[in-house]
């Protein structure tokens, strides 16, 4: 029996693999003649399989593969001076839409040491890219829509606040006027939070700037004499998710309003200091005033107290009330080491 050369056997095996491949493949000689083409290549590019073998790459189909740059890269790959990895080309067939292809090529040792062979793999990414663009467009459009909704909500809240203030001026009852003023302050603070959230883009919020702007809004709304009362913010460079910043902002709003209402009676002067510090997943927020201090006995639970407690719970935090000597300090802290979940994942 005549012995079949190993090179011939390996070449035949390579041809069989190429022809039967489910991926569009071309097996080329170093002078860019087609040795074999996979059936999937012929189907994908509407080429008669009988007309492919023996032709140069530039001659197959209707000449749409005559791409000088691709040919140059393939020759460089055959010579060992370059590699084609994820090379992208725009592929135009007569009377067809433009397709976007990704090409990879490498030399292939098929056992014939006298000739260099090239294996060319083609992936059509037209539909994938189109879907990605559509997804990106939808995400962008949704972000724009959400920002517009948030902007309109903030405007609506300010209108509501104006109506509440006008109502407060008209009522005769001091108690009713006080309730309307409280409602006005809360709506204004929430409007400020909403407006800041709309400019954050739904990403991370830098707390120093965020809390400073919030307290400036509170001061403008509630402090008639800035020389008598003021709100200061000290914070590190922490940045948190937008939803977490809103909860922290609401806590600051409630505690600052409470201090402005109760800590400085009889035209006392004073300062409220908002401080935020974090270390890893642990953080602490404090609202401290230098007013008259805590009243004797347990503090009366009210709307503000319930709001703060609910917000602190949602952040998996703990709240502590202490004498600041003079004044009062309210500290909300979160310690990951104590087994609490990170605030960014709090419900």
DAVENFEN-V491226 format. One line per field, one symbol per residue. phi: phi as a letter, one per 20 degrees, with the letter a starting at -180 (. if undefined). Layout:
phi->???
This chain:
phi->.feegggffffffffffffefedfccddefemefebcfffffffdlcfgfeegnefgfefmdnfefdgffffffffffenebcdcledcedddgmcffdddddcbbfcednefecedcdddccedgfffffffffffffffffffffffffffffffffffffffffffefeffffffffffffffffffffgfffffeemmefdffgffffffffffffeddfcffecbcdccbeefccfgfffffffffggffffffffdecflmfercdddcccbbmeebbdccccdeenfffnffffcfgffffffffffeldcdcdbeelenccdddcccffeofffffdff
